[in-house]
Structures are given as C-alpha cells and as structure tokens.
Amino acid sequence: MDIQTRPSGTTGSFTRVSAPAPTWLEQNRPLVIRLSIVLVAIIFVALAASIWANNQSGKARSAFNDAMDVYDAPIQQPGQAAVPNAKTYATAAARAADANPLFENVASKYGFFKAGQNARYFAGLTANDMGNAAAAEADLKKASTSRDAALASLGKMALASFYVNHGRTDQGVAVYHDVIDHPTLAVSANAARLALAATEESTNPQDARQLYAKVKDSDKTTAAGQIATQKLSGK
C-alpha cells in the first residue's frame, strides 16, 4: 500500500513511500499458530509417553526381579540344615508353583517390555517344572518367537528339550536345527549341536558322532569342544 507523506520543510507537495511487503509469516499467521499448537501437543504427548514407558518399564523390572528371587530360592536337600532368614523349598516343583504365577503376571502385564518377554520364558520353564505341559509349551512357543533374538534362541532350546522329553523327538530335532542355522550370542550353533547330538545318541548314533566331530573340529579349546572330545572318546 502507498502512504502519502509531506516532505520535511515543505507545505504543498507530497511524495509516495511504498510500505514493506508483508512477510510469509504475516500472510500465514493463522496457519503458523495452528502448526505451533500441533507441534507443542506432539511434544507433550511424546514426553508423556516417554515418562509412562519409563515408569512401566521400572515396574516390570521390579516385578520380574521379585519373581526371580522366588525362582532362585534354594532347594533344601533332606537332612540339610535350614538357611537362616532364607526361603527354601523342598522340591523344584514347589518352588515353581510359587514363581510361575509371578512370571505369568509380569508377562501378561508388561509383555511389551524386555522384562515381560523374559518373564514369558521363565513362565514356560516353571510351568514345565510343575508338570503343566500345556502351559509350558504355550509359553515356550511365545518365548521362541520373541523379537529379541537371543531370548528367542533360549526359548527354542527349551522348547526343543520339551518336545524331546515328551516323546515328540522329530519336532525337537527340527527346532535344534533351526537354532543351529540361526545362532545368537545366547546360544551358539555348537551349543545347539551338542544338544542335538545328545538327542540323537540312542536313535541315530552315527549322526550324533558326526555332530560331536563337527563341534570338536570347530571349537577345540572351549567347553563345547571338550565335551565333544569326551563324547567321541567314549568317556
């Protein structure tokens, strides 16, 4: 817009001065305000979500640790003196009966968090200790599909052992092979080979020897290699 101004020291003539063009911000002020409100809302929601997640994660870890305290309680052998101020159990099944519902609770409430996923694995182990085959298989299957590769490999090993112990050897062998093909830091290929070889000893002794030989050749200096060497020597 043009503005008429009277020059300093004159009385009759005017000059035209062009006003500055409006900036983009001025032209789009309502849009900028709306975007600012949305951005603040997003930041607030993200901050609230982060606080909630940290709080829930802390609760999950605490509950998992409580369950582990029970699971780690000692089994008191017959004739053994009681440990002062310590909870002990007469059998693994009795201990598992106390620990299992704690693990199940953590797994159900906090399954999104690491502690909840770990709890699902231990829920399977304790269900197995209790003799609850259906619950053990269900929980170990879930653990074996965890998005945490290391935990999944532990779940697969426990599941394979479960299958073998329940007469479903073919399924167990298949799971062991899966771990061999997909090793992790938690379970090496040779650890799975040793477990598979132990399974094959009575039914496929030649296959078992081949597995032990492979472990021995690739892992001579470790515990796995030493076990394989002892197995091959018949000790």
Secondary structure, 3 states (H helix, E strand, C coil): CEEEECCCCCCCCCEEEECCCCCHHHHCHHHHHHHHHHHHHHHHHHHHHHHHHHHHHHHHHHHHHHHHHHHCCCECCCCCCCCCCCCCECCHHHHHHHHHHHHHHHHHHCCCCHHHHHHHHHHHHHHHHHCCHHHHHHHHHHHHCCCCHHHHHHHHHHHHHHHHHCCCHHHHHHHHHHHHHCCCCCCCHHHHHHHHHHHHCCCCHHHHHHHHHHHHHHCCCCHHHHHHHHHHHCC
